[in-house]
Amino acid sequence: MFFRKTDPRRTRFGRRPWAGLVLAAFGAIIASALYVAHLPIAPITVAGLTRVIDGDSLMVGGTEIRLYGIDAPELNQRCRRDGRDVSCGKEASRQLVALIAGQVVTCERRDVDRYSRTVAVCRAGGVDLGQSMVAAGHAVAFGAYGREESSARAELKGIWAGDFMRPRDWRDRERQRYGQGL
């Protein structure tokens, strides 16, 4: 059966008047998804047994956490101090272990990073771990703790006592050298 253009059953979508409803519903679903994706993440608290992964990453109660506001040298990253190579990545990791010292770690989520890790402010015994890592010179400020970094740099603490490559620059160099796996 053929319809003429003036046939009232014929719509803008041809002989399928329901197509407009389907498109409208699909648009509403997409709009809702975009709205939800941009809602701020509600703060949650994670606490529990803790394992240090590196100078700015922990496993707390089964959740992988990246410390908010800092960037610590990678485990394999080396720095130069007093004319010799130093494993500043392992130093940073050991410093974080010492700060925790078997205490309960409590983390409050601030964000989720591109690797789906929880980014959080974590405390052990009331001490902000990120702030302490930067103040001791075992991490650089990355969106927070600028004052602590300035003090550590002025006092030549940790990585500031010699020559080092910022962790982000080191990772970029390693990606170029060995591929995208880092």
C-alpha positions, 0 to 999 in steps of 0.5 A: 500500500502506497501513501500520498504525501497528504495522507495523515498516517504518513509522518516525517519518519515515513510509515513508522510513526513510532520512530519519533518516540524511539528517537526521543527516548534514546535522546533522553537516555543519552542526556541522563547518562551525560548528566549522571557522568558529570555529577560530583563523586560522593565522598566515601571512606575506605579503611582497613588492612593496608599494603603499600604499592609505591610512594603514592599508591596503597591497597586499603581494604581491597581498594586501590588508592592513589594519594590525592595531591601528590606524585611520588617517584616510581618504584624503579625511578632513580635520582642523583645525590652526592654524585651517585645514583639513589633509588628515590622510588624505593625510598619514597615507598619505604617512607610511606611504609614508615608513616603507616607503621602498622596503623589503621589507614582511613581514606576519604575519596576525592575522585577516580583517576583514568585507571579507575583507582580511587584518589583519596586523602588518607590518614594514619594516626591522624596524619595526612599521608600525602602531606607528610610525603611532600613535606619529607621530600619524597613526593612532589605536590600535584594539585595540593600541598604547595607550601609543604613542597616549597619548604622541602625544596628550601631545606633540601629534603629527600628528592630535593637534596639532589637531581631528579626527574619529576615522576610524570616526566620520568613516566613519559620518558619510559613510555616513549622508551618501552611502550605504552604499558606504564 
